Amino acid sequence: MFRNVAELVELAESQNKKISDIMIEQEVKVTNRTKEEVLAQMERNLKVMEEAVERGLAGVKSHSGLTGGDAVLLQKYIATGKSLSGDLLLDAVSKAVATNEVNAAMGTICATPTAGSAGVVPGTLFAVQNKLNPSREEKIRFLFTSGAFGFVVANNASISGAAGGCQAEVGSASGMAAAAIVEMAGGTPSQCAEAMAITLKNMLGLVCDPVAGLVEVPCVKRNAMGAANAMVAADMALAGITSRIPCDEVIDAMYKIGQTMPVALRETAMGGLAATPTGRELEAKIFGFSLDKKS
C-alpha cells in the first residue's frame, strides 16, 4: 500500500484518515487477518510493554552488573519537584530506561524496532498518556503509527545497529515515537512525518559501540536521550515547525551514512566507547579477557 513516508502521508490525507488507520489496513491485507485479530495482537504487544515498564520501575539489575536501577533514581528525582527538564520529559526518559534495563536483565520486552532500542516508544507512550489521557484503543493506535514509520525505515534503510549504527536503532525508534506522539496529540499525518524527520536528522551518524558487546552501555542511556529527542521533536512539529529536508530523504541519508560507517562502529565492540580504557577494563572484568586481544 505504501513504500515510503510520502506515500503513507498521501494515503492518509487523501482518505482523511490517520497514519494508524493506514497501517492497520495494511496489516489486515498483508497478513490476511481480520482487523480484530490485528488489533488483538497489538494489544498483546502493549501489555508486554506495560509489564516491562512496571518491572523496570520496581528496580532491576543486569547479570553483568553494568546497568540497573537508573529508572528508579529518575523517578525519585522527579518526585523531589526539582527537575530542570520537566516532569513529563523525565518521565518518558525514566520509562524508556526502565524498559531497556529489563532487556539487559534478560526480561521480556517488545522490540520497537529492536531489543536494543525497545525503550523509546513505550517510554514516551506511557509518559504522554498522563497528559493526553488516551483510551486503550488510542494507545494501540500509537503503536501502529510508530510501526508505520518503522516499516518504511526497515524497507528503505536499516533498523540494525550492525548494519547502520545506533542511528538505525535508537534513531529509528525515536523518529517512530515522535510521529506517534504527534498523532496522539491531534497532529496531522504531515506533522507526524515532520516529527520523524526532525528527530532522525538529529541522530544521524550515531554509532553502535556496545561495551563488552552487550546491549547495556551506552544503549540504555541512548534510549533515554532518544525518548527526550522524540518528545522535543514532536512538540516542534505540533508547533508548525517543518524539516527542510523531506522525511524520505532523511531516511535515505541515514542509510547512506550507515553504509559508509566503519565496521568498528557497527556493533562490533571494536571502537567508540567500547574501545576506551574503561570499556576494555569492564569487558575484561565480565569475560576474563578483552575482545581486542582475544585473537
Beta strands, then each sheet from edge to edge (+ up, - down):
end
